[in-house]
Amino acid sequence: MDYSGPLVSDLDFGAFSHSALVRMADEVCLQMHLLNLSFAIAVRKRAKADAQLAISVNTRQLIGVAGLGAERIHRAMALPGGIEGALGVLELHPLLNPAGYVLAETSPDRLVVHNSPAHADGAWISLCTPASVQPLQAIATAVDPHLKVRISGTDTDWTAELIEADAPASELPEVLVAKVSRGSVFQFEPRRSLPLTVK
């Protein structure tokens, strides 16, 4: 992206083509991955030799961000509840985007993830495994608390099956912590951007 133009207060999304909006969304997801990777580097540096501590901290951060992001995507896109809505949110979620970086596909009741450049980088998707289902559960619960996630496969090639349960799941503590921020309730509104003058 070229950041040399004038600074504006907000993006007027209606002024862009569908193709441009898709590229902008991919850029935002990529920027989120870069921020997360720098966070992970800082956590590993502080954890020193305790690799499990670093993985734990990074996973808890992902659980909070994943659940909060899923709730916001679900609301902003007015997606349905249930399995269909959860899969729709997953297709749009930064955890699985941009598509060239994270290799994943959805079918009517499941998500299939393949080894990808994001795994090699240690990005968010590398924290989702058959032994670490909580990030995906946070996403499913944000869409519909009656959804349960089961993952089978290896750490880099796995299938997550979404199942409707009788009892609702509780929101994970990491998601509750992420919601402390006032930014968690921000909603996009249709508006035109205003030029900002910097003196």
Backbone as a ProteinNet text record, in pm:
[ID]
protein_1_A
[PRIMARY]
MDYSGPLVSDLDFGAFSHSALVRMADEVCLQMHLLNLSFAIAVRKRAKADAQLAISVNTRQLIGVAGLGAERIHRAMALPGGIEGALGVLELHPLLNPAGYVLAETSPDRLVVHNSPAHADGAWISLCTPASVQPLQAIATAVDPHLKVRISGTDTDWTAELIEADAPASELPEVLVAKVSRGSVFQFEPRRSLPLTVK
[TERTIARY]
83.6	0	87.8	34.8	104.3	45.5	125.6	78.4	120.3	157.7	209.6	101.1	-24.3	-133.2	-172.5	-275.3	-319.5	-378.8	-363.9	-418.2	-565.5	-650.4	-793.2	-837.3	-950	-996.9	-1052.2	-1100.1	-1161.2	-1165.3	-1188	-1202.6	-1348.7	-1375.4	-1510.1	-1520.5	-1563.5	-1563.3	-1647.1	-1751.9	-1837.2	-1767.2	-1653.4	-1580.6	-1488.9	-1480.1	-1388.6	-1464.7	-1402.5	-1460.5	-1450.4	-1525.9	-1520.4	-1377.7	-1313.1	-1176.1	-1080.8	-1094.2	-1008.1	-1035.7	-1162.2	-1196.8	-1140.4	-1141.9	-1084.1	-934.8	-866.4	-722.5	-693.4	-777.6	-760.1	-780.2	-880.2	-904.4	-786	-731	-612.5	-495	-478.8	-370.2	-388.7	-510.9	-538.1	-504.5	-545.9	-515.8	-365.4	-295.5	-150.2	-84.7	-130.7	-77	-102.1	-220.2	-249.9	-154.2	-125.1	-30.6	108.4	150.9	282.2	288.2	182.2	178.1	182.6	107	107	243.9	309	441.4	541.7	531.5	622.6	590.1	461.6	421.4	479.8	469.4	520.5	671.7	743.4	888.8	919.4	845.8	867.5	835.7	729	692.6	800.4	848.1	954.8	1080.3	1112.3	1231.1	1216.3	1097.5	1075.3	1067.1	1012.1	997.1	1129.8	1228.4	1361.7	1352.5	1392.4	1396.9	1262.7	1165.3	1035.9	943.6	964.1	885.9	737.4	704.1	562.6	493.1	564.5	507.9	476.7	569.7	548.5	427.8	416.8	302.5	172.9	175	55.6	10.7	104.2	70.5	16.8	84	39.7	-96.6	-122.1	-251.5	-362.8	-336.5	-438.9	-470.7	-366.8	-390	-477.7	-448.2	-527.1	-671.5	-692.9	-829.8	-912	-856.5	-928.1	-955.5	-853.3	-867.7	-962.1	-950.5	-1033.7	-1181.2	-1213	-1352.7	-1411.3	-1336.3	-1383.5	-1398	-1297.7	-1304.7	-1423.2	-1448.1	-1560.6	-1693.1	-1706.1	-1830.1	-1852.2	-1746.1	-1756.8	-1784.6	-1718	-1743	-1887.2	-1931.1	-2067.1	-2170.2	-2150.4	-2243.7	-2235.4	-2113.9	-2096.8	-2150	-2134.5	-2177.6	-2319.5	-2383.7	-2520.7	-2533.4	-2438.1	-2438.6	-2534.8	-2585.3	-2676.4	-2602.3	-2677	-2617.6	-2590.2	-2564.1	-2544.3	-2416	-2408.2	-2288.2	-2261.6	-2366.7	-2350.2	-2287.4	-2335.5	-2280.7	-2137.4	-2106.2	-1969.2	-1871.8	-1911.4	-1823.7	-1807.5	-1914.5	-1904.7	-1808.5	-1813.7	-1721.1	-1578.3	-1559.4	-1424.5	-1365.1	-1445.6	-1394.4	-1344.2	-1400.4	-1363.3	-1262.5	-1243.6	-1163.8	-1014.5	-945.1	-800.7	-719.7	-770.3	-702	-674.1	-764.7	-753.3	-725.8	-686.7	-663.4	-531.7	-472	-515.5	-499.7	-580.4	-589.2	-455.7	-371	-241.6	-143.9	-173.2	-85	-130.3	-261.6	-321	-403	-369	-438.8	-550.9	-674.2	-790.7	-909.7	-1001.6	-1125.4	-1238.4	-1358.7	-1474.9	-1565.3	-1639.4	-1745.3	-1867.7	-1979.5	-2101.6	-2092.2	-2004.4	-1998.9	-1857.4	-1760	-1622.5	-1527.8	-1413.4	-1303	-1183.6	-1119.7	-1001.1	-882.3	-777.9	-657.6	-539.9	-457	-337.6	-212.9	-101.5	26.1	46.6	90.5	97.1	213.4	240.5	343.6	316.6	190.1	157.4	205.4	199.3	252.7	404.3	471.1	617.1	659.8	578.6	610.4	573.8	495.5	447	332.7	255.7	142.7	28.1	-80.5	-193.5	-237.7	-247.7	-302	-216.7	-88.5	-1.1	-37.1	-115.7	-158.9	-289.4	-347.5	-469.8	-430.3	-452.3	-414.5	-518.9	-511.2	-602.9	-593	-477.6	-460.8	-494.2	-517.3	-543.8	-663.3	-781.1	-904.9	-967.6	-920.3	-984.1	-995.6	-894.8	-914.4	-1033.7	-1047.8	-1161.8	-1291.6	-1285.4	-1405.3	-1450.7	-1356.7	-1392.4	-1467.3	-1424.7	-1492.8	-1632.8	-1643.6	-1774.1	-1869.9	-1822.3	-1906.8	-1954.1	-1869.8	-1909.4	-2026.2	-2033.2	-2141.7	-2265.2	-2242.7	-2354.1	-2300.4	-2341	-2286.8	-2320.3	-2409.4	-2444.6	-2352.9	-2251.9	-2160.5	-2039.6	-2000.9	-1881.5	-1786.9	-1657	-1554.9	-1473.4	-1456	-1367.1	-1265.7	-1137.8	-1031.2	-964.7	-941.9	-865.6	-761.1	-648.6	-541.1	-408.7	-317.7	-185.8	-182	-68.9	-57.5	-66.8	-36.6	-39.2	-145	-196.8	-301.8	-414.6	-525.2	-631.6	-768.7	-868.5	-1008.1	-1079.5	-1148.3	-1230.5	-1376.1	-1442.8	-1584.5	-1667.2	-1771.3	-1862.2	-1986.2	-2021.5	-2132.8	-2225.9	-2355.3	-2451.8	-2471.6	-2451.1	-2464.8	-2593.8	-2641.4	-2764	-2739.7	-2630.2	-2600.4	-2511.6	-2539.8	-2454.9	-2319.4	-2216.4	-2082.1	-2070.8	-1991.4	-1963.1	-1857.8	-1863.6	-1761.5	-1628.5	-1523.4	-1392.7	-1339.5	-1267.5	-1216.8	-1130.3	-1052.5	-965.4	-1047.2	-1163.9	-1251.5	-1309.9	-1347.6	-1399.8	-1295.7	-1169.8	-1062.1	-1045.9	-1052.9	-1039.1	-1151.2	-1265.9	-1380.6	-1372	-1271.5	-1255.9	-1231.9	-1165.8	-1133.9	-1260.5	-1265.9	-1379.4	-1381.2	-1267.2	-1262	-1340.3	-1370.2	-1441.9	-1585.6	-1639.7	-1777.8	-1786.2	-1671.6	-1670.4	-1751.1	-1830.1	-1905.5	-1878.5	-1860.1	-1843.7	-1975.1	-1965.3	-2082	-2054.9	-2157.7	-2135.7	-2112.3	-1999.6	-1968.5	-1858.9	-1849.2	-1744.6	-1625	-1506.4	-1386.3	-1360.8	-1297.9	-1262.6	-1111.2	-1059.9	-914	-865.1	-753.8	-692.8	-574.7	-563.2	-451.5	-354.5	-231.1	-128.4	-33.5	-19.5	68.3	187.2
-118.1	0	124	228.7	356.3	448.3	485.9	569.7	716.4	757.3	892.1	997.1	958.6	1053.7	1129.9	1215.1	1293.1	1203.6	1247.5	1176.4	1212.8	1111.7	1137.1	1072.3	1118.3	1071.9	930.7	886.4	754.7	717.4	591.9	547.9	554	607.9	607.3	479.8	370.5	239.8	238.2	318.8	323.6	379.5	444.8	503.8	403.7	280.9	181.1	68.3	8.9	-107.1	-230.2	-333.3	-459	-513.2	-511.4	-562.6	-485.7	-354.3	-272.9	-302.4	-319.9	-350.4	-484.8	-583.7	-715	-700.1	-623.8	-603.6	-527.8	-430.5	-355.8	-447.6	-534	-628.1	-722.7	-770.9	-857	-783	-655.8	-575.7	-559.7	-534.5	-521.1	-651.6	-764.6	-894.9	-918.1	-884.6	-901.8	-814.2	-690	-601.4	-659.6	-720.5	-783	-898.5	-978.5	-1088.9	-1035.5	-928.1	-870.8	-819	-752.7	-706.4	-824.1	-928.5	-1046.3	-1113.2	-1123.4	-1186.5	-1106.8	-973.5	-893.3	-912.5	-925.3	-955.6	-1089.8	-1190.7	-1324.7	-1322.7	-1244.2	-1231.9	-1171.7	-1067.2	-1003	-1099	-1177.2	-1273.5	-1379.9	-1432.7	-1534.8	-1478.6	-1353.7	-1291.6	-1281.3	-1244.2	-1233.5	-1369.4	-1468.8	-1602.9	-1677.4	-1627.8	-1688.5	-1835.8	-1926.4	-2068.9	-2139.8	-2072	-2135	-2124.6	-2214.2	-2212.4	-2233.8	-2317.1	-2343.4	-2217.7	-2137.5	-2012	-1919.5	-1908.5	-1823.1	-1870.4	-2000.7	-2055.1	-2025.9	-2041.6	-2016.6	-1871	-1778	-1635.3	-1600.8	-1648.4	-1619.2	-1680.5	-1799.3	-1863.9	-1789.2	-1745.5	-1669.9	-1538.6	-1473.9	-1350.8	-1380.8	-1489.8	-1527.1	-1558	-1629.6	-1663.2	-1535.4	-1437.3	-1311.5	-1237.4	-1222.7	-1151.7	-1226.7	-1359	-1439.9	-1428.4	-1439.9	-1430.9	-1293	-1190.7	-1053.7	-1020	-1057.4	-1032.3	-1102.8	-1226.3	-1302.7	-1234.8	-1187.3	-1118.4	-994.7	-919.3	-796	-826.4	-927.6	-966.2	-1013.9	-1098.2	-1152.6	-1039.6	-941.8	-829.1	-739.2	-705.1	-612.5	-668.5	-798.3	-860.1	-915.7	-903.3	-953.1	-1098.8	-1180.6	-1322.5	-1398.9	-1512.8	-1591.7	-1657.5	-1716.6	-1794.5	-1935.5	-2024.3	-2165	-2191.7	-2312.5	-2357.2	-2270.9	-2238.3	-2156.4	-2021.3	-1957.6	-1828.6	-1838.5	-1944	-1962.1	-1983.2	-2063	-2084.2	-1955.4	-1876.6	-1747.3	-1653.8	-1651.5	-1568.7	-1619.3	-1750.1	-1806.4	-1767.4	-1768.1	-1732.1	-1588.4	-1501.2	-1359.7	-1324.3	-1412.3	-1383	-1369	-1272.5	-1257.7	-1382.9	-1469.8	-1595.7	-1674.5	-1668.6	-1748.8	-1665.7	-1541.9	-1455	-1381	-1333.6	-1347.3	-1490.8	-1524.6	-1662.8	-1717.7	-1637.3	-1685.5	-1717.5	-1670.1	-1688.4	-1805.2	-1819.5	-1927.5	-2014.2	-2141.7	-2231.6	-2303.5	-2264.9	-2322.6	-2321	-2412.9	-2417.5	-2464.1	-2420.7	-2461.4	-2550.5	-2635.1	-2715.3	-2696.4	-2763.1	-2731.5	-2737.6	-2817.7	-2823.8	-2829.2	-2794.9	-2806.9	-2708.7	-2695.4	-2614.2	-2707	-2702.2	-2784.2	-2690.2	-2712.1	-2628.2	-2712.9	-2655.4	-2722.7	-2645.3	-2715	-2650.9	-2533.7	-2420.3	-2298.6	-2211.1	-2103.5	-2009.4	-1953.3	-1939.2	-1888.8	-1984.6	-2114.7	-2212	-2195.4	-2179.7	-2165.2	-2041	-1934.2	-1810.7	-1815.9	-1915.5	-1919.6	-1822.1	-1793.8	-1700.9	-1764.9	-1689.5	-1733.9	-1876.7	-1914.5	-2046.6	-2158.4	-2133.4	-2236.3	-2266.8	-2179.3	-2200.5	-2279.3	-2310.9	-2392.1	-2532.8	-2629.3	-2768.6	-2858.9	-2990.3	-3079.7	-3066.6	-3025.7	-3008.2	-2866.3	-2775.3	-2634.6	-2584.6	-2620.6	-2588.9	-2457.1	-2400.9	-2284.4	-2162.9	-2129.7	-2014.2	-2032	-2150.7	-2176.2	-2183.4	-2236.6	-2240.6	-2099.5	-2008.6	-1869.2	-1807.5	-1839.3	-1788.5	-1847	-1978.4	-2044.2	-1992.3	-1977.6	-1930.7	-1787.8	-1704.5	-1566.4	-1562	-1659.3	-1665.3	-1731.5	-1842.9	-1919.9	-2003.3	-1974	-2047.1	-2195.9	-2240	-2382.5	-2461.8	-2396.4	-2466.4	-2518.7	-2638.7	-2701.9	-2733	-2716.6	-2741.9	-2863.6	-2955.3	-3071.1	-3069.9	-3084.9	-3084.5	-3221.1	-3271.6	-3395.5	-3372	-3442.7	-3429.5	-3405.3	-3340	-3307.9	-3160.8	-3115.4	-2975.1	-2877.4	-2922.6	-2831.8	-2866.4	-2985.9	-3028.4	-3089.2	-3017.4	-3064.7	-3024.8	-3088.8	-3059.3	-3022.9	-2910.2	-2867.8	-2890.3	-2971	-2999.6	-2916.7	-2853.1	-2775	-2858.2	-2868.4	-2952.1	-2867.3	-2884.4	-2814.8	-2893.5	-2827.6	-2890.7	-2843.8	-2921	-2884.4	-2769.6	-2777.8	-2675.9	-2566.8	-2440.8	-2333.4	-2330.9	-2295.1	-2280	-2142	-2131.8	-2002.1	-1930.5	-1797.8	-1720.2	-1743.5	-1765.2	-1793.1	-1669.1	-1689.7	-1576.2	-1480.6	-1533.2	-1448.7	-1351.6	-1395.1	-1307.7	-1199.5	-1236.4	-1137.6	-1030.5	-1070.6	-973.6	-881.8	-937.8	-856.5	-753.3	-783.9	-693.1	-576.5	-573.8	-463	-332.2	-339.3	-220.8	-155.6	-23.2	47.1	28	-2.3	-27.6	-150.7	-237.3	-360.5	-334.9	-218.9	-188.9	-93.7	-59.4	27.9	-34.8	47.2	-0.5	90.9	30.3	108.9	178.1	302.2	378.2	433.6	438	498.6	648.8	695.9	838.6	869.5	994	1037.6	1083.5	1057.7	1097.3	1246.5	1301.6	1443.4	1455.4	1546.1	1564.2	1620.9	1571.4	1621.6	1709.6	1820.3	1910.7	1896.9	1865.3	1849.9	1968.2	2045	2163.1	2141.9
0	0	0	-58.9	-64.9	41.6	137.7	247.4	230	108.7	88.7	66.5	50.7	25.6	150.2	137.7	253.6	361.9	484.4	599.4	613.6	628.5	647.8	778.6	830.4	960.4	956.2	841	829.5	682.1	654.3	516	475.8	359.4	302.6	219.9	284.6	219.6	92.5	86.7	-31.7	-154	-135.9	-248.3	-318	-267.1	-322	-389.7	-489.9	-558.2	-468.3	-501.6	-426.5	-425.2	-541.2	-552.2	-460.7	-457.6	-371	-224	-188.7	-49.8	-6.3	-95.3	-63.9	-37.9	-121.8	-102.8	26.8	58.8	183.6	304.1	297.2	407.6	423.6	312.3	319.6	382.9	346.9	404	554.9	598.6	742.3	814.1	755.8	817.7	824.7	717.7	716.6	823	836.6	940.3	1079.8	1099.2	1228.6	1255.9	1152.7	1170.3	1204.9	1138.9	1168.5	1312.2	1356.5	1495.7	1592.1	1561.4	1647.4	1649.7	1534.3	1530.9	1613.6	1610.8	1693.6	1841.8	1875.4	2013	2055.9	1968.3	2000.4	2022.3	1942.7	1960	2097.5	2134.6	2265	2379.9	2365.2	2470.1	2483.7	2370.9	2376.4	2442.4	2412.9	2472.1	2624.4	2670.4	2815.9	2882.7	2811.6	2869.5	2874.1	2799.5	2791.7	2752.4	2837.2	2801.4	2820.7	2876.6	2905.2	2783.4	2687.6	2563.4	2590	2688.2	2719	2771.5	2848.8	2897.7	2780.2	2686.1	2568.9	2488.4	2467	2392.6	2467.4	2598.5	2679.9	2670.9	2684	2677.2	2538.7	2434.3	2298	2268.8	2319.9	2298.2	2370.6	2492.6	2566.3	2495.7	2441.5	2365.6	2244.7	2173.6	2056	2093.6	2202.4	2244.1	2261.9	2331.6	2353.1	2224.3	2141.9	2014.9	1921.1	1917.9	1827.7	1863.3	1991.8	2033.1	2011.6	2049.6	2032.2	1883.9	1804.2	1659.9	1595.9	1637.5	1582.3	1613.9	1735.8	1774.3	1688.3	1666.1	1586.6	1440.1	1384.6	1244.9	1229.5	1321.3	1316.5	1316.3	1404	1414	1290.4	1248	1136	1004.5	985.8	859.8	867.8	983.3	1004.2	959.8	1002.4	966.4	1056.7	1009.2	1092.8	1208.1	1299.4	1407.2	1358.9	1451.4	1418.3	1341.8	1288.9	1217.5	1095.1	1020.8	900.5	933.6	1039.3	1078.9	1126.9	1203.1	1252.7	1137.5	1038.7	922.9	842.8	832.1	764.2	834.9	967.3	1045.2	1027.4	1032.8	1015.6	880.9	775.4	642.7	638.4	721.5	722.7	832.2	927.9	1047.6	1014.2	1075.4	1052.9	1086.1	1171.9	1201.7	1074.3	976.8	854.3	730.2	746	631	645.3	535.4	397.2	347	246.9	198.5	148	93.3	45.4	157	276.2	391.5	478.3	495.1	574.4	479.5	469.6	377.5	451.4	420.6	487.9	393.6	418.2	340	431	397.9	476.2	392.6	462.3	401.4	491.1	465.4	541.2	694.1	751.1	897.7	953	870.1	919.6	851.4	914.6	864.5	848.8	731.9	706.8	688.4	767	762.8	717.8	629	577.1	619.9	622.7	653.5	557.8	611	530.5	575.1	499.2	543	683.2	720.3	854.3	962.7	936.3	1032.5	1045.2	931.5	932.3	1010.5	1003.7	1075.5	1223.5	1263.6	1401.1	1424	1318.5	1328.3	1406.5	1420.4	1502.6	1474	1346.5	1313.1	1372.3	1394.5	1452.2	1597.6	1660.5	1798.7	1807.1	1692.5	1686.6	1644.2	1731.5	1706.5	1772.1	1748.2	1819.2	1971.9	2022.5	2167.3	2213.4	2120.1	2153.3	2072.3	2117.1	2046	2092.6	2204.1	2264.8	2172.6	2089.2	2000.4	1906.3	1848.8	1760.6	1839.8	1961.1	2045.1	2079.4	2102.2	2131.2	2013.6	1891.6	1772.1	1762.9	1778.1	1768.4	1875.3	1998	2108.2	2084.5	2023.3	1993.8	1896.2	1807.3	1709.3	1769.3	1837.9	1895.2	2011	2134.2	2249.2	2250.6	2162.6	2156.9	2063.5	2006.4	1915.8	1991.8	1958.9	2016.3	1901.2	1924.6	1822.6	1862.6	1767.1	1785.9	1672.4	1706.6	1606	1603.2	1481.7	1464	1355.8	1367	1269.7	1338.3	1266.2	1320.4	1360.5	1410.3	1451.1	1334.2	1211.5	1096.7	992.7	994.1	900.9	983.2	994	1080.8	1028.7	1086.9	1054.9	1184.2	1182.6	1296.4	1259.2	1338.2	1315.5	1413.1	1361.5	1444.6	1472.6	1600.2	1643.8	1729.8	1711.8	1796.8	1925.6	2038.4	2170.2	2236.4	2332	2404.1	2501.5	2575	2676.7	2617.4	2648.1	2596.3	2666.5	2591.3	2648.3	2711.3	2814.1	2875.4	2792.2	2794.1	2725.9	2797.2	2720.7	2780.1	2853.1	2964.6	3043.1	2960.9	2866.9	2785.4	2700	2654.5	2575.6	2666	2786.6	2881.8	2911.5	2925.6	2949.5	2828.4	2707.6	2585.8	2575.1	2630.7	2622.7	2720.7	2805.9	2900.2	2824.9	2711.2	2631.6	2576.8	2577.5	2517.5	2366.7	2308.4	2164.8	2123.6	2219.6	2187.6	2145.1	2177.6	2139.6	2020.5	1963	1846.3	1733.8	1665.2	1550	1432.2	1315	1193.8	1161.1	1116.4	1075.2	936.5	852.3	720.8	737.3	691.3	698.4	598.6	563	470.7	553.4	501.8	575.2	559.3	659.5	659.3	652.3	568.1	565.1	698.3	744	866.9	830.2	897.4	873.9	990.1	958	1060	1047.9	1156.2	1153	1240.5
[MASK]
+++++++++++++++++++++++++++++++++++++++++++++++++++++++++++++++++++++++++++++++++++++++++++++++++++++++++++++++++++++++++++++++++++++++++++++++++++++++++++++++++++++++++++++++++++++++++++++++++++++++

